[in-house]
Amino acid sequence: IEICRTRHIPVIFHVQEVTQPQGHSASGSHERYKTKERLQWELDFDCVKKFKEWILATKLATPEEVDEIEKQAKETVKTERRAAWEAY
């Protein structure tokens, strides 16, 4: 990862921990097979949450700007979901 970050070249690295917010499929509930500790870990280390924390910590945006981006993103998703369903 250090080589990738400093030299800006392609590298391969092994991810050892990753959150999985939807379980194995969108129709399956991961609460059935994950421990409460694992579910809490996934909440604590959710990549969207961590990215938001980083944006705020590095002052790339204000809390109000981040909130507005989140609001717009949710509205875009709802609009596109409706359009996809209508096209179907």
C-alpha distance (Angstrom), angle and dihedral (degrees) to the residues before:
residue distance angle dihedral
I1 . . .
E2 3.80 . .
I3 3.82 90.1 .
C4 3.81 90.6 50.0
R5 3.80 92.1 49.5
T6 3.79 97.7 44.6
R7 3.81 102.0 34.5
H8 3.82 98.6 30.8
I9 3.78 93.9 -136.7
P10 3.81 130.9 131.4
V11 3.80 115.3 -86.7
I12 3.78 137.8 167.8
F13 3.79 120.4 -126.6
H14 3.78 135.4 169.5
V15 3.79 119.1 -117.3
Q16 3.79 110.4 -146.8
E17 3.81 101.4 179.7
V18 3.78 127.7 33.0
T19 3.78 134.6 157.0
Q20 3.78 120.0 -119.3
P21 3.81 106.8 -162.2
Q22 3.81 96.5 177.8
G23 3.78 101.0 42.8
H24 3.80 117.7 -132.9
S25 3.79 93.0 -41.6
A26 3.77 136.1 9.4
S27 3.79 89.5 -112.9
G28 3.80 96.6 50.9
S29 3.78 126.0 80.0
H30 3.77 113.4 -132.3
E31 3.80 89.1 -161.2
R32 3.80 86.0 80.4
Y33 3.79 95.0 64.6
K34 3.81 107.8 21.0
T35 3.77 124.8 81.2
K36 3.79 120.8 -116.5
E37 3.81 87.8 -113.0
R38 3.80 91.8 54.8
L39 3.80 92.3 47.1
Q40 3.81 89.6 50.7
W41 3.81 90.8 48.5
E42 3.79 89.5 52.8
L43 3.82 90.5 51.6
D44 3.80 91.9 47.6
F45 3.80 94.6 47.9
D46 3.81 100.5 35.1
C47 3.80 106.8 149.8
V48 3.81 94.6 -133.6
K49 3.81 90.7 51.5
K50 3.81 91.9 46.8
F51 3.82 92.3 47.2
K52 3.81 89.9 51.7
E53 3.81 90.3 49.8
W54 3.82 89.8 50.5
I55 3.81 93.2 48.8
L56 3.79 90.1 52.0
A57 3.82 94.7 42.6
T58 3.81 92.2 51.5
K59 3.82 90.7 43.6
L60 3.79 93.6 -125.5
A61 3.80 87.0 140.4
T62 3.77 139.3 4.0
P63 3.81 121.7 -110.5
E64 3.79 88.3 -106.7
E65 3.81 92.0 53.2
V66 3.81 91.5 48.9
D67 3.80 90.7 49.0
E68 3.81 90.2 51.5
I69 3.81 91.7 48.9
E70 3.81 89.8 51.1
K71 3.80 91.3 48.0
Q72 3.82 92.3 49.6
A73 3.80 92.0 46.0
K74 3.81 92.1 52.7
E75 3.80 91.3 48.7
T76 3.81 91.5 48.7
V77 3.80 90.9 51.5
K78 3.81 91.8 49.5
T79 3.80 91.8 48.4
E80 3.80 93.3 48.2
R81 3.80 92.0 45.4
R82 3.81 90.1 54.3
A83 3.80 91.4 47.1
A84 3.81 92.0 49.8
W85 3.79 91.5 49.5
E86 3.81 92.0 48.4
A87 3.81 90.9 48.3
Y88 3.79 89.4 51.5
